[in-house]
Amino acid sequence: MKNPTTLIRRTIYLSVFFKFLFSLSTATAQITERLSLNLYAHNLDGTTSLNDGTVTDYHNFYSNFVDMWDALKVPQIAESVSFSRSDTAIAIERRKIIPTIDTSYIRFSNAQQKNYKFEIIAANLNHPGLTGVLQDAFTHFYTPLNLNGTTVVEFAVTTSPASAAANRFQIVFITSSPLPVDFTNASAIRNNNGIAINWSTANEINLQQFDVERSENGRDFAVMQQVAPLQNNRGNAQYSIQDTKAVTGMNFYRVRAISIGGRIQYSPILKVAAANGTANQITVYPNPVRNNNLSLQFVNMPKGVYNLQLTNGAGMVMQTGQLNHNGANAGQTINLNKAFVSGYYHLQILLPNGEKQVQTVLVAQ
């Protein structure tokens, strides 16, 4: 007869094991969030073939470490794609539900010199505020993803070794929170009493105050005046203050919005020429550009529509836009898209009279 203690232990172990299996089957049955990645190749005969695929299932039952619930990728000779964690290639990945920030690293192996496409299929990943982009380290393109649908991304492997890098692609998820205010316009104009600083806002919410800051060199700013918000209920407002102590040389201004929770947001930097300066110009300031906000300062420029085009060093058009300038000395901001990474770009400005200006812009992340 077996020892009663041994039988009791075995019973406990079996009970725990079956409970564990039940929990696993329950979690698997409840998986509703999934990211699938399929790799297609464009063949020389004009056909398209499905070469490989990989998938990630999300459930808080799983961990973000490589463990027994992940199916490892079997090495193969042909092109293959997998998700990668801790330098481990995974064919079927299981991990926790996406938090506020997450990255899925893609491993693309045995690439050939040809055209490919990714088919990225997301199911129920459209959490409130969550966005996802496919980042291409070779082209520096960022492709926004449909987080509850399909996104197709075409790409090519060329003679450049970087285009065939195994770690060329990754998917980045980030959750954004709403900003306390939108700056819709800002200007600083010299007059007989000094310099008037004007700004307009939309969607003011949970604001504590505005700080109007001044600088003589465009780098070191100090608070000149505090202004209370006028519409703190998602309303729109216009503000104007007078700087009676402006220096006769160059002056720079910016408006800082501070939310009740301590979040800080800045208007474009406004550049005012010296009192005796009358040159007509459009300047990018500050340069380098940070936080993907490109600010333009118009000084004595004619009223009209200005067309903008930004290209990278290879001449590829990254973004276009149009600004309606009212003729005053004013600052306007362009929000750069997510395709911009650190580096030099060319800004072409087409003036209302047909003239062109080209400036070099440095984007710093």
C-alpha positions as CSV (number, residue, x, y, z in Angstrom):
1,M,0.0,0.0,0.0
2,K,1.3,3.4,-1.0
3,N,2.2,6.0,1.7
4,P,-0.9,8.2,2.4
5,T,1.3,11.3,2.4
6,T,2.5,10.5,-1.1
7,L,-1.0,10.0,-2.3
8,I,-2.1,13.3,-0.8
9,R,0.9,15.1,-2.5
10,R,0.1,13.5,-5.8
11,T,-3.5,14.6,-5.5
12,I,-2.5,18.1,-4.7
13,Y,0.0,18.2,-7.6
14,L,-2.6,16.8,-10.0
15,S,-5.2,19.3,-8.8
16,V,-2.8,22.3,-9.3
17,F,-1.8,20.9,-12.7
18,F,-5.3,20.6,-14.0
19,K,-6.3,24.0,-12.6
20,F,-3.3,25.4,-14.5
21,L,-4.4,23.6,-17.7
22,F,-7.9,24.9,-17.3
23,S,-6.6,28.5,-16.8
24,L,-4.5,28.1,-20.0
25,S,-7.4,26.8,-22.0
26,T,-9.6,29.6,-20.7
27,A,-7.0,32.3,-21.5
28,T,-6.5,30.8,-25.0
29,A,-10.3,30.8,-25.6
30,Q,-10.5,34.4,-24.5
31,I,-7.8,35.8,-26.8
32,T,-9.3,38.5,-28.9
33,E,-6.3,40.7,-29.4
34,R,-3.9,39.6,-32.1
35,L,-1.3,41.0,-34.5
36,S,-0.5,38.9,-37.6
37,L,2.3,39.7,-40.0
38,N,2.5,38.1,-43.4
39,L,5.4,38.4,-45.8
40,Y,4.7,38.4,-49.6
41,A,7.2,38.4,-52.4
42,H,6.6,40.0,-55.9
43,N,8.0,37.4,-58.4
44,L,9.6,38.1,-61.8
45,D,6.6,36.6,-63.6
46,G,4.3,39.2,-62.1
47,T,2.8,36.9,-59.5
48,T,2.8,37.4,-55.7
49,S,3.5,34.6,-53.3
50,L,3.0,34.3,-49.5
51,N,6.5,33.4,-48.2
52,D,6.1,33.4,-44.4
53,G,4.1,34.7,-41.5
54,T,4.2,35.3,-37.7
55,V,1.7,36.2,-35.1
56,T,1.4,37.6,-31.6
57,D,-1.5,36.9,-29.2
58,Y,-2.2,39.3,-26.3
59,H,-3.6,38.2,-23.0
60,N,-2.6,39.1,-19.5
61,F,-2.3,35.4,-18.6
62,Y,1.0,35.4,-20.6
63,S,4.3,37.1,-19.8
64,N,6.6,39.4,-21.9
65,F,9.5,37.0,-21.4
66,V,10.3,34.1,-23.8
67,D,8.8,31.0,-22.2
68,M,7.1,27.8,-22.8
69,W,4.0,29.5,-24.3
70,D,6.0,31.0,-27.2
71,A,6.6,28.8,-30.3
72,L,10.2,29.3,-31.5
73,K,10.9,29.9,-35.2
74,V,12.5,27.0,-37.1
75,P,15.4,28.2,-39.2
76,Q,14.8,28.0,-42.9
77,I,16.7,28.7,-46.1
78,A,14.0,30.8,-47.9
79,E,12.9,34.3,-46.8
80,S,11.3,34.2,-43.3
81,V,9.8,36.7,-40.9
82,S,9.3,36.4,-37.2
83,F,8.9,38.5,-34.0
84,S,12.1,38.7,-31.9
85,R,12.5,39.0,-28.2
86,S,15.8,38.7,-26.3
87,D,17.5,37.8,-29.6
88,T,15.2,34.8,-30.0
89,A,13.1,34.4,-33.2
90,I,9.5,33.5,-32.4
91,A,6.9,32.2,-34.8
92,I,3.9,32.4,-32.5
93,E,4.4,34.9,-29.7
94,R,2.2,35.2,-26.6
95,R,2.5,38.3,-24.4
96,K,0.6,40.6,-22.2
97,I,-1.9,43.1,-23.5
98,I,-0.2,46.2,-24.8
99,P,0.4,48.9,-22.1
100,T,0.9,52.5,-22.9
101,I,4.2,51.9,-24.8
102,D,5.4,48.7,-26.5
103,T,7.6,47.6,-29.3
104,S,7.4,44.5,-31.5
105,Y,10.8,43.8,-33.0
106,I,10.6,42.1,-36.5
107,R,13.3,39.7,-37.7
108,F,13.4,39.5,-41.5
109,S,15.9,36.8,-42.6
110,N,17.4,35.5,-45.9
111,A,16.2,38.6,-47.8
112,Q,16.7,38.6,-51.6
113,Q,17.0,41.6,-53.9
114,K,13.4,42.0,-55.0
115,N,10.1,43.7,-54.0
116,Y,8.1,42.6,-51.0
117,K,5.1,43.6,-49.0
118,F,4.0,43.1,-45.5
119,E,0.4,42.4,-44.7
120,I,-0.2,43.5,-41.1
121,I,-3.5,42.3,-39.7
122,A,-4.5,43.7,-36.3
123,A,-7.6,42.5,-34.3
124,N,-9.0,44.6,-31.4
125,L,-5.8,46.5,-30.7
126,N,-7.5,49.9,-31.1
127,H,-7.4,50.8,-27.4
128,P,-8.3,54.4,-26.5
129,G,-5.5,56.7,-27.5
130,L,-3.3,53.8,-28.8
131,T,-1.5,54.3,-32.1
132,G,0.9,51.9,-33.9
133,V,3.4,52.5,-36.7
134,L,5.7,50.3,-38.7
135,Q,9.2,51.9,-38.6
136,D,11.6,51.2,-41.5
137,A,15.2,51.9,-40.5
138,F,16.4,51.8,-44.1
139,T,14.0,54.3,-45.7
140,H,13.1,56.1,-42.4
141,F,9.4,55.8,-43.3
142,Y,6.8,55.5,-40.6
143,T,3.6,53.8,-41.7
144,P,0.5,54.2,-39.4
145,L,-1.3,50.9,-38.7
146,N,-5.0,50.1,-38.7
147,L,-5.3,48.6,-35.2
148,N,-8.5,46.8,-36.0
149,G,-8.0,45.9,-39.7
150,T,-5.3,45.3,-42.4
151,T,-2.4,47.5,-43.4
152,V,-0.3,46.7,-46.5
153,V,3.3,48.1,-46.7
154,E,5.3,47.7,-49.9
155,F,9.1,47.7,-49.6
156,A,12.2,46.6,-51.6
157,V,15.5,45.0,-50.9
158,T,18.2,46.6,-53.0
159,T,21.9,46.3,-53.5
160,S,22.4,48.2,-50.2
161,P,23.2,45.9,-47.4
162,A,21.2,48.0,-45.0
163,S,18.0,47.2,-47.0
164,A,18.5,43.5,-46.1
165,A,19.2,44.0,-42.4
166,A,17.4,41.5,-40.2
167,N,16.4,44.2,-37.8
168,R,15.2,46.7,-40.5
169,F,11.6,46.8,-39.2
170,Q,9.8,47.3,-35.9
171,I,6.3,48.1,-34.8
172,V,6.0,50.7,-32.1
173,F,2.9,51.3,-30.1
174,I,2.3,54.4,-28.0
175,T,-0.7,55.9,-26.1
176,S,-1.1,59.6,-26.3
177,S,-3.0,61.8,-23.9
178,P,-4.9,64.9,-25.0
179,L,-3.1,68.2,-24.9
180,P,-4.4,71.0,-22.6
181,V,-4.7,73.5,-25.5
182,D,-4.1,74.0,-29.2
183,F,-2.2,77.1,-30.3
184,T,-3.9,78.2,-33.5
185,N,-1.9,81.3,-34.2
186,A,0.8,83.4,-32.6
187,S,2.6,86.7,-33.6
188,A,4.9,89.3,-32.2
189,I,4.8,92.8,-33.8
190,R,6.8,95.8,-33.0
191,N,4.8,99.0,-32.5
192,N,5.2,102.5,-31.0
193,N,4.8,101.1,-27.4
194,G,7.2,98.2,-27.8
195,I,6.2,94.8,-29.0
196,A,2.7,93.3,-29.0
197,I,2.6,89.5,-28.4
198,N,-0.7,87.9,-29.6
199,W,-1.8,84.3,-29.6
200,S,-5.0,82.4,-30.2
201,T,-6.1,79.0,-28.7
202,A,-8.6,76.3,-29.2
203,N,-9.8,73.5,-26.9
204,E,-8.6,74.9,-23.7
205,I,-9.0,72.4,-20.9
206,N,-7.5,72.0,-17.4
207,L,-5.2,74.9,-17.9
208,Q,-3.5,76.6,-14.9
209,Q,-1.8,79.5,-16.7
210,F,0.1,80.9,-19.6
211,D,3.7,82.1,-19.2
212,V,4.9,84.6,-21.8
213,E,8.7,84.2,-22.1
214,R,11.2,86.5,-23.6
215,S,14.8,86.0,-24.9
216,E,17.5,88.1,-26.5
217,N,19.3,85.2,-28.1
218,G,16.5,82.7,-28.9
219,R,17.9,80.1,-26.5
220,D,17.7,81.4,-22.9
221,F,14.1,82.3,-22.1
222,A,12.7,84.0,-18.9
223,V,9.1,84.5,-17.9
224,M,8.0,88.0,-18.7
225,Q,4.3,87.8,-17.7
226,Q,1.8,85.3,-16.5
227,V,-1.7,85.2,-18.0
228,A,-4.8,83.4,-16.7
229,P,-6.8,81.2,-19.2
230,L,-10.0,82.8,-20.5
231,Q,-11.8,79.7,-21.7
232,N,-11.0,76.6,-19.7
233,N,-14.0,74.5,-20.9
234,R,-12.8,73.4,-24.4
235,G,-13.4,76.9,-25.7
236,N,-11.4,79.2,-28.0
237,A,-9.7,82.4,-26.9
238,Q,-7.5,85.3,-28.1
239,Y,-4.8,86.9,-26.0
240,S,-2.6,90.0,-26.4
241,I,0.0,91.6,-24.1
242,Q,2.5,94.4,-24.6
243,D,6.2,94.2,-23.9
244,T,7.1,97.8,-23.1
245,K,10.7,96.9,-22.2
246,A,11.7,95.2,-25.4
247,V,15.3,95.8,-26.5
248,T,16.1,97.6,-29.7
249,G,17.9,94.6,-31.1
250,M,16.5,91.1,-31.8
251,N,13.7,89.8,-29.5
252,F,12.3,86.3,-29.2
253,Y,9.1,85.2,-27.5
254,R,7.2,82.0,-26.8
255,V,4.1,81.2,-24.8
256,R,4.2,78.3,-22.4
257,A,0.8,76.7,-21.4
258,I,0.8,74.9,-18.1
259,S,-1.9,72.4,-17.3
260,I,-3.3,71.8,-13.8
261,G,-1.5,68.4,-13.8
262,G,1.8,70.1,-14.7
263,R,2.0,69.3,-18.4
264,I,3.8,71.9,-20.4
265,Q,3.2,72.9,-24.0
266,Y,4.9,75.7,-26.0
267,S,3.8,78.0,-28.9
268,P,6.1,78.6,-31.8
269,I,9.1,80.8,-31.0
270,L,8.4,84.3,-32.4
271,K,11.3,86.3,-33.7
272,V,11.1,90.1,-33.9
273,A,13.7,91.9,-36.0
274,A,15.8,94.8,-34.6
275,A,14.0,98.2,-34.4
276,N,15.9,99.4,-37.5
277,G,15.6,96.1,-39.4
278,T,13.4,96.1,-42.4
279,A,14.5,93.0,-44.3
280,N,11.9,90.7,-45.8
281,Q,12.5,87.2,-44.7
282,I,11.1,83.8,-43.7
283,T,13.2,82.0,-41.1
284,V,12.9,78.6,-39.4
285,Y,13.3,79.0,-35.7
286,P,14.6,77.3,-33.8
287,N,16.8,75.3,-36.1
288,P,17.4,72.4,-35.2
289,V,13.7,71.6,-35.0
290,R,12.6,69.6,-32.0
291,N,9.4,67.8,-31.0
292,N,8.4,67.6,-34.7
293,N,7.1,71.2,-34.6
294,L,8.6,73.3,-37.4
295,S,8.1,77.0,-36.7
296,L,8.3,79.7,-39.4
297,Q,8.7,83.4,-38.7
298,F,7.4,85.8,-41.4
299,V,9.0,89.3,-41.3
300,N,7.6,91.9,-43.8
301,M,6.5,89.2,-46.2
302,P,3.6,89.8,-48.6
303,K,0.1,88.6,-47.8
304,G,-1.0,85.4,-49.6
305,V,-0.8,81.6,-49.8
306,Y,2.6,80.0,-49.3
307,N,3.2,76.4,-50.5
308,L,5.7,74.3,-48.6
309,Q,7.5,71.1,-49.5
310,L,10.0,69.2,-47.4
311,T,12.4,66.7,-48.9
312,N,15.0,64.4,-47.5
313,G,18.6,64.1,-48.6
314,A,17.6,61.7,-51.4
315,G,15.2,64.1,-52.8
316,M,12.1,62.2,-51.6
317,V,9.1,64.4,-50.7
318,M,8.4,63.8,-47.0
319,Q,5.6,66.3,-46.5
320,T,3.8,69.2,-48.2
321,G,1.6,71.9,-46.8
322,Q,0.1,75.3,-47.4
323,L,0.0,78.4,-45.2
324,N,-2.2,81.5,-45.5
325,H,-0.1,84.5,-44.4
326,N,-2.1,87.6,-43.4
327,G,0.8,90.0,-44.2
328,A,1.8,90.8,-40.6
329,N,5.0,89.8,-38.9
330,A,3.8,86.5,-37.5
331,G,4.8,83.0,-36.6
332,Q,3.2,79.8,-37.9
333,T,3.9,76.2,-37.0
334,I,3.9,73.0,-39.1
335,N,3.5,69.7,-37.4
336,L,5.8,67.2,-39.0
337,N,4.5,63.7,-39.6
338,K,6.0,60.6,-38.0
339,A,8.2,59.8,-41.0
340,F,10.7,62.4,-39.9
341,V,13.8,61.1,-38.1
342,S,16.9,63.0,-37.0
343,G,18.7,64.5,-39.9
344,Y,18.9,67.3,-42.5
345,Y,16.0,68.2,-44.8
346,H,15.3,70.8,-47.5
347,L,12.4,73.1,-47.1
348,Q,11.1,74.7,-50.3
349,I,8.8,77.7,-49.9
350,L,6.8,78.9,-52.9
351,L,5.9,82.5,-52.4
352,P,2.6,84.1,-53.7
353,N,4.5,85.9,-56.4
354,G,6.0,82.6,-57.8
355,E,9.5,83.0,-56.2
356,K,11.1,80.1,-54.4
357,Q,13.1,79.9,-51.2
358,V,15.0,76.9,-50.1
359,Q,16.3,76.4,-46.6
360,T,18.1,73.6,-44.8
361,V,16.3,72.3,-41.7
362,L,17.9,70.0,-39.1
363,V,15.4,67.8,-37.3
364,A,16.6,66.7,-33.9
365,Q,14.6,64.1,-31.9
